[in-house]
Structure formats: C-alpha cells, structure tokens
C-alpha cells in the first residue's frame, strides 16, 4: 500500500511512445539497430502544473519541437541526421502521447535531478 501522505508534485506529465516512423528513421541510419522493449515503452516528461488537458495541449503545441529534438538527440547528436521541417503533425505521426494532469510522488525523500 502507498504511504498515506504521498504528495502531488505540482507537475503534469506527458508520456511519449515512438511510433513506426521513428523506428524507420533509426533503422535508415543504422539497419543493425535493435529496437528493445525499453525503446518501445517511451519516455515521460514532466510539464508545468496544469489542471486541464486543454492547457496541456496548448503547452505541447508551443513546445513539441523541444520534446521532438530531445528524442532525436537521444540517438544522434548530429542534427544533420535529424529529419528537416519537423511539424506538430509530424510529431503526432512519430509519437503517440498521453497527457496526465496529476503526478504523485509515492516515495519519501527528496527528488534528485541528475
């Protein structure tokens, strides 16, 4: 059972899961890339504290490029290898995403940033 006093982190979150076009891009640069299950589960990014999905969608439309670039950078730091003219439409084609307005900390102690 979770600790009775777990706290809201006053953040929202987006879970981004790569779709086939992302994997196709990886394999185009390195056909020997092994797509592990960890890659298929995606990443979680904490966002500002929003109360509604609409607020989060507005933030995402303004900031999708940074998230997109972070995902690309995780594989190739050479920006020349990245797809050009990345749009919000392309973001939606390359990643499925879910928005979560509440994030809770179930652990005691400080959160450590690396």
MINU-878279 format. One record per residue: residue number from 1; residue in one letter; x, y, z of N, C-alpha, C in turn. Coordinates in nm, 2 decimals, padded with zeros to 4 digits. Example, Ala and Ser with C-alpha at 12.3 -4.5 7.8 and 13.67 -1.06 7.14 Angstrom:
REM MINU-878279
+-----+---------+--------+---------+--------+---------+----------+--------+--------+---------+--------+
| num | residuo | n_east | n_north |   n_up | ca_east | ca_north |  ca_up | c_east | c_north |   c_up |
+-----+---------+--------+---------+--------+---------+----------+--------+--------+---------+--------+
|   1 |       A |  01.32 |  -00.57 |  00.78 |   01.23 |   -00.45 |  00.78 |  01.32 |  -00.33 |  00.78 |
|   2 |       S |  01.28 |  -00.22 |  00.71 |   01.37 |   -00.11 |  00.71 |  01.29 |   00.00 |  00.79 |
+-----+---------+--------+---------+--------+---------+----------+--------+--------+---------+--------+
END
This chain:
REM MINU-878279
+-----+---------+--------+---------+--------+---------+----------+--------+--------+---------+--------+
| num | residuo | n_east | n_north |   n_up | ca_east | ca_north |  ca_up | c_east | c_north |   c_up |
+-----+---------+--------+---------+--------+---------+----------+--------+--------+---------+--------+
|   1 |       X |  00.08 |  -00.12 |  00.00 |   00.00 |    00.00 |  00.00 |  00.09 |   00.12 |  00.00 |
|   2 |       X |  00.05 |   00.23 | -00.07 |   00.12 |    00.35 | -00.08 |  00.12 |   00.42 |  00.06 |
|   3 |       X |  00.22 |   00.50 |  00.08 |   00.23 |    00.58 |  00.20 |  00.11 |   00.67 |  00.20 |
|   4 |       X |  00.05 |   00.69 |  00.32 |  -00.07 |    00.77 |  00.33 | -00.05 |   00.92 |  00.29 |
|   5 |       X |  00.08 |   00.96 |  00.30 |   00.10 |    01.10 |  00.27 |  00.18 |   01.13 |  00.14 |
|   6 |       X |  00.15 |   01.05 |  00.04 |   00.22 |    01.08 | -00.09 |  00.16 |   01.21 | -00.14 |
|   7 |       X |  00.25 |   01.28 | -00.21 |   00.22 |    01.42 | -00.24 |  00.21 |   01.44 | -00.39 |
|   8 |       X |  00.12 |   01.53 | -00.43 |   00.11 |    01.58 | -00.57 |  00.24 |   01.66 | -00.59 |
|   9 |       X |  00.31 |   01.63 | -00.70 |   00.43 |    01.70 | -00.73 |  00.41 |   01.84 | -00.79 |
|  10 |       X |  00.29 |   01.88 | -00.81 |   00.26 |    02.01 | -00.88 |  00.32 |   02.02 | -01.02 |
|  11 |       X |  00.31 |   01.91 | -01.09 |   00.36 |    01.89 | -01.22 |  00.25 |   01.81 | -01.30 |
|  12 |       X |  00.25 |   01.83 | -01.43 |   00.17 |    01.73 | -01.51 |  00.28 |   01.66 | -01.59 |
|  13 |       X |  00.24 |   01.56 | -01.67 |   00.33 |    01.48 | -01.74 |  00.28 |   01.44 | -01.88 |
|  14 |       X |  00.37 |   01.42 | -01.97 |   00.34 |    01.36 | -02.10 |  00.42 |   01.23 | -02.11 |
|  15 |       X |  00.36 |   01.13 | -02.15 |   00.43 |    01.00 | -02.19 |  00.43 |   00.99 | -02.34 |
|  16 |       X |  00.55 |   00.99 | -02.39 |   00.57 |    00.98 | -02.54 |  00.62 |   00.84 | -02.58 |
|  17 |       X |  00.55 |   00.78 | -02.67 |   00.59 |    00.65 | -02.72 |  00.62 |   00.66 | -02.87 |
|  18 |       X |  00.74 |   00.62 | -02.91 |   00.77 |    00.62 | -03.05 |  00.68 |   00.53 | -03.13 |
|  19 |       X |  00.65 |   00.58 | -03.25 |   00.57 |    00.50 | -03.35 |  00.67 |   00.45 | -03.46 |
|  20 |       X |  00.61 |   00.38 | -03.55 |   00.69 |    00.32 | -03.66 |  00.78 |   00.42 | -03.74 |
|  21 |       X |  00.73 |   00.54 | -03.77 |   00.82 |    00.63 | -03.85 |  00.95 |   00.67 | -03.77 |
|  22 |       X |  00.94 |   00.67 | -03.64 |   01.06 |    00.70 | -03.56 |  01.16 |   00.58 | -03.57 |
|  23 |       X |  01.10 |   00.46 | -03.56 |   01.19 |    00.34 | -03.58 |  01.24 |   00.33 | -03.72 |
|  24 |       X |  01.16 |   00.36 | -03.82 |   01.21 |    00.36 | -03.96 |  01.33 |   00.46 | -03.97 |
|  25 |       X |  01.32 |   00.58 | -03.91 |   01.43 |    00.67 | -03.91 |  01.55 |   00.62 | -03.85 |
|  26 |       X |  01.54 |   00.55 | -03.73 |   01.65 |    00.49 | -03.67 |  01.72 |   00.38 | -03.76 |
|  27 |       X |  01.63 |   00.30 | -03.82 |   01.69 |    00.19 | -03.90 |  01.75 |   00.24 | -04.03 |
|  28 |       X |  01.70 |   00.35 | -04.08 |   01.76 |    00.41 | -04.20 |  01.90 |   00.45 | -04.18 |
|  29 |       X |  01.93 |   00.50 | -04.06 |   02.07 |    00.54 | -04.03 |  02.16 |   00.43 | -03.98 |
|  30 |       X |  02.10 |   00.32 | -03.92 |   02.17 |    00.21 | -03.88 |  02.08 |   00.09 | -03.88 |
|  31 |       X |  02.09 |   00.01 | -03.99 |   02.00 |   -00.10 | -04.01 |  02.02 |  -00.21 | -03.90 |
|  32 |       X |  02.13 |  -00.21 | -03.83 |   02.16 |   -00.31 | -03.73 |  02.10 |  -00.27 | -03.59 |
|  33 |       X |  02.04 |  -00.15 | -03.58 |   01.98 |   -00.11 | -03.45 |  01.88 |  -00.21 | -03.41 |
|  34 |       X |  01.89 |  -00.25 | -03.28 |   01.80 |   -00.34 | -03.22 |  01.70 |  -00.26 | -03.14 |
|  35 |       X |  01.57 |  -00.27 | -03.18 |   01.46 |   -00.20 | -03.11 |  01.42 |  -00.28 | -02.99 |
|  36 |       X |  01.48 |  -00.24 | -02.87 |   01.45 |   -00.31 | -02.75 |  01.31 |  -00.26 | -02.69 |
|  37 |       X |  01.26 |  -00.34 | -02.60 |   01.13 |   -00.31 | -02.54 |  01.13 |  -00.18 | -02.47 |
|  38 |       X |  01.25 |  -00.14 | -02.41 |   01.26 |   -00.02 | -02.34 |  01.24 |   00.10 | -02.43 |
|  39 |       X |  01.28 |   00.09 | -02.56 |   01.26 |    00.20 | -02.65 |  01.11 |   00.21 | -02.69 |
|  40 |       X |  01.04 |   00.10 | -02.70 |   00.90 |    00.09 | -02.74 |  00.81 |   00.15 | -02.63 |
|  41 |       X |  00.86 |   00.15 | -02.50 |   00.77 |    00.20 | -02.39 |  00.77 |   00.35 | -02.38 |
|  42 |       X |  00.87 |   00.42 | -02.44 |   00.88 |    00.56 | -02.44 |  00.94 |   00.63 | -02.32 |
|  43 |       X |  00.92 |   00.76 | -02.31 |   00.97 |    00.84 | -02.21 |  00.86 |   00.92 | -02.14 |
|  44 |       X |  00.89 |   00.97 | -02.02 |   00.80 |    01.05 | -01.95 |  00.87 |   01.19 | -01.93 |
|  45 |       X |  00.80 |   01.29 | -01.96 |   00.85 |    01.43 | -01.94 |  00.75 |   01.50 | -01.84 |
|  46 |       X |  00.81 |   01.57 | -01.74 |   00.73 |    01.65 | -01.65 |  00.71 |   01.78 | -01.71 |
|  47 |       X |  00.58 |   01.83 | -01.70 |   00.54 |    01.96 | -01.76 |  00.50 |   02.05 | -01.64 |
|  48 |       X |  00.48 |   02.18 | -01.67 |   00.43 |    02.27 | -01.57 |  00.29 |   02.21 | -01.51 |
|  49 |       X |  00.25 |   02.26 | -01.40 |   00.13 |    02.21 | -01.33 |  00.01 |   02.27 | -01.40 |
|  50 |       X | -00.06 |   02.18 | -01.48 |  -00.18 |    02.22 | -01.55 | -00.30 |   02.15 | -01.49 |
|  51 |       X | -00.41 |   02.21 | -01.49 |  -00.53 |    02.15 | -01.44 | -00.62 |   02.08 | -01.55 |
|  52 |       X | -00.60 |   02.12 | -01.67 |  -00.68 |    02.06 | -01.78 | -00.60 |   02.01 | -01.89 |
|  53 |       X | -00.66 |   01.92 | -01.96 |  -00.59 |    01.86 | -02.08 | -00.57 |   01.97 | -02.19 |
|  54 |       X | -00.67 |   02.06 | -02.20 |  -00.66 |    02.17 | -02.30 | -00.54 |   02.26 | -02.27 |
|  55 |       X | -00.51 |   02.29 | -02.14 |  -00.39 |    02.37 | -02.11 | -00.27 |   02.30 | -02.15 |
|  56 |       X | -00.27 |   02.17 | -02.13 |  -00.15 |    02.08 | -02.16 | -00.13 |   02.08 | -02.31 |
|  57 |       X | -00.24 |   02.06 | -02.39 |  -00.23 |    02.06 | -02.53 | -00.18 |   02.19 | -02.59 |
|  58 |       X | -00.22 |   02.30 | -02.53 |  -00.17 |    02.43 | -02.57 | -00.02 |   02.44 | -02.54 |
|  59 |       X |  00.03 |   02.40 | -02.43 |   00.17 |    02.39 | -02.40 |  00.24 |   02.31 | -02.50 |
|  60 |       X |  00.19 |   02.19 | -02.53 |   00.25 |    02.10 | -02.62 |  00.26 |   02.15 | -02.76 |
|  61 |       X |  00.16 |   02.22 | -02.81 |   00.17 |    02.28 | -02.94 |  00.28 |   02.38 | -02.95 |
|  62 |       X |  00.31 |   02.45 | -02.84 |   00.41 |    02.55 | -02.84 |  00.55 |   02.49 | -02.82 |
|  63 |       X |  00.56 |   02.38 | -02.76 |   00.69 |    02.32 | -02.71 |  00.72 |   02.18 | -02.77 |
|  64 |       X |  00.64 |   02.13 | -02.86 |   00.66 |    02.00 | -02.92 |  00.80 |   01.98 | -02.97 |
|  65 |       X |  00.85 |   02.09 | -03.03 |   00.98 |    02.08 | -03.10 |  01.09 |   02.04 | -03.00 |
|  66 |       X |  01.09 |   02.10 | -02.88 |   01.19 |    02.06 | -02.78 |  01.18 |   01.92 | -02.75 |
|  67 |       X |  01.06 |   01.86 | -02.73 |   01.05 |    01.72 | -02.70 |  01.09 |   01.64 | -02.81 |
|  68 |       X |  01.06 |   01.67 | -02.93 |   01.09 |    01.60 | -03.05 |  01.25 |   01.59 | -03.06 |
|  69 |       X |  01.31 |   01.71 | -03.04 |   01.46 |    01.72 | -03.05 |  01.52 |   01.64 | -02.94 |
|  70 |       X |  01.47 |   01.63 | -02.83 |   01.52 |    01.55 | -02.72 |  01.52 |   01.41 | -02.75 |
|  71 |       X |  01.41 |   01.36 | -02.81 |   01.41 |    01.22 | -02.85 |  01.51 |   01.19 | -02.96 |
|  72 |       X |  01.52 |   01.28 | -03.06 |   01.62 |    01.26 | -03.17 |  01.76 |   01.26 | -03.11 |
|  73 |       X |  01.79 |   01.36 | -03.02 |   01.92 |    01.37 | -02.96 |  01.96 |   01.25 | -02.88 |
|  74 |       X |  01.86 |   01.18 | -02.83 |   01.89 |    01.06 | -02.75 |  01.96 |   00.95 | -02.84 |
|  75 |       X |  01.94 |   00.97 | -02.97 |   02.00 |    00.87 | -03.06 |  02.12 |   00.92 | -03.14 |
|  76 |       X |  02.10 |   01.04 | -03.19 |   02.21 |    01.10 | -03.28 |  02.22 |   01.25 | -03.24 |
|  77 |       X |  02.34 |   01.29 | -03.20 |   02.37 |    01.43 | -03.16 |  02.39 |   01.51 | -03.28 |
|  78 |       X |  02.42 |   01.45 | -03.40 |   02.44 |    01.53 | -03.52 |  02.31 |   01.57 | -03.58 |
|  79 |       X |  02.28 |   01.69 | -03.57 |   02.15 |    01.74 | -03.61 |  02.13 |   01.73 | -03.76 |
|  80 |       X |  02.23 |   01.71 | -03.84 |   02.22 |    01.69 | -03.98 |  02.15 |   01.56 | -04.01 |
|  81 |       X |  02.15 |   01.47 | -03.92 |   02.09 |    01.34 | -03.93 |  01.94 |   01.34 | -03.90 |
|  82 |       X |  01.90 |   01.45 | -03.84 |   01.76 |    01.46 | -03.80 |  01.67 |   01.50 | -03.92 |
|  83 |       X |  01.54 |   01.46 | -03.91 |   01.45 |    01.50 | -04.02 |  01.43 |   01.65 | -04.02 |
|  84 |       X |  01.42 |   01.70 | -04.13 |   01.40 |    01.85 | -04.15 |  01.26 |   01.89 | -04.14 |
|  85 |       X |  01.23 |   02.01 | -04.11 |   01.09 |    02.07 | -04.12 |  01.00 |   01.98 | -04.03 |
|  86 |       X |  01.04 |   01.97 | -03.90 |   00.95 |    01.89 | -03.81 |  00.83 |   01.98 | -03.77 |
|  87 |       X |  00.72 |   01.93 | -03.78 |   00.59 |    02.00 | -03.75 |  00.52 |   01.92 | -03.64 |
|  88 |       X |  00.41 |   01.99 | -03.59 |   00.33 |    01.92 | -03.49 |  00.26 |   01.80 | -03.55 |
|  89 |       X |  00.22 |   01.81 | -03.68 |   00.16 |    01.70 | -03.74 |  00.26 |   01.58 | -03.75 |
|  90 |       X |  00.39 |   01.61 | -03.78 |   00.49 |    01.50 | -03.79 |  00.51 |   01.45 | -03.65 |
|  91 |       X |  00.51 |   01.53 | -03.55 |   00.53 |    01.49 | -03.41 |  00.42 |   01.38 | -03.38 |
|  92 |       X |  00.30 |   01.41 | -03.42 |   00.19 |    01.31 | -03.39 |  00.20 |   01.18 | -03.47 |
|  93 |       X |  00.27 |   01.19 | -03.59 |   00.29 |    01.07 | -03.67 |  00.41 |   00.99 | -03.61 |
|  94 |       X |  00.50 |   01.05 | -03.55 |   00.62 |    00.98 | -03.50 |  00.60 |   00.93 | -03.35 |
|  95 |       X |  00.51 |   01.00 | -03.28 |   00.49 |    00.96 | -03.14 |  00.35 |   00.96 | -03.10 |
|  96 |       X |  00.31 |   00.86 | -03.02 |   00.18 |    00.86 | -02.96 |  00.21 |   00.93 | -02.82 |
|  97 |       X |  00.11 |   01.00 | -02.77 |   00.14 |    01.06 | -02.64 |  00.01 |   01.06 | -02.56 |
|  98 |       X |  00.03 |   01.06 | -02.43 |  -00.08 |    01.07 | -02.33 | -00.04 |   01.18 | -02.23 |
|  99 |       X | -00.14 |   01.26 | -02.20 |  -00.12 |    01.37 | -02.10 | -00.18 |   01.34 | -01.97 |
| 100 |       X | -00.11 |   01.37 | -01.86 |  -00.15 |    01.34 | -01.73 | -00.14 |   01.47 | -01.64 |
| 101 |       X | -00.26 |   01.52 | -01.60 |  -00.25 |    01.65 | -01.52 | -00.21 |   01.63 | -01.38 |
| 102 |       X | -00.21 |   01.51 | -01.33 |  -00.17 |    01.49 | -01.19 | -00.05 |   01.39 | -01.18 |
| 103 |       X |  00.05 |   01.43 | -01.11 |   00.17 |    01.34 | -01.09 |  00.19 |   01.33 | -00.93 |
| 104 |       X |  00.20 |   01.21 | -00.88 |   00.21 |    01.19 | -00.74 |  00.35 |   01.12 | -00.71 |
| 105 |       X |  00.41 |   01.16 | -00.60 |   00.53 |    01.10 | -00.55 |  00.49 |   01.00 | -00.44 |
| 106 |       X |  00.52 |   00.88 | -00.47 |   00.48 |    00.77 | -00.37 |  00.60 |   00.74 | -00.28 |
| 107 |       X |  00.71 |   00.81 | -00.29 |   00.83 |    00.78 | -00.21 |  00.86 |   00.89 | -00.11 |
| 108 |       X |  00.93 |   00.86 | -00.01 |   00.98 |    00.96 |  00.09 |  01.11 |   01.01 |  00.04 |
| 109 |       X |  01.15 |   01.12 |  00.09 |   01.28 |    01.18 |  00.05 |  01.27 |   01.28 | -00.07 |
| 110 |       X |  01.38 |   01.34 | -00.09 |   01.39 |    01.44 | -00.20 |  01.40 |   01.37 | -00.33 |
| 111 |       X |  01.35 |   01.44 | -00.43 |   01.36 |    01.40 | -00.57 |  01.50 |   01.46 | -00.62 |
| 112 |       X |  01.58 |   01.37 | -00.68 |   01.71 |    01.41 | -00.72 |  01.71 |   01.43 | -00.87 |
| 113 |       X |  01.77 |   01.54 | -00.91 |   01.79 |    01.57 | -01.05 |  01.93 |   01.54 | -01.09 |
| 114 |       X |  01.95 |   01.47 | -01.20 |   02.08 |    01.43 | -01.25 |  02.13 |   01.52 | -01.36 |
+-----+---------+--------+---------+--------+---------+----------+--------+--------+---------+--------+
END
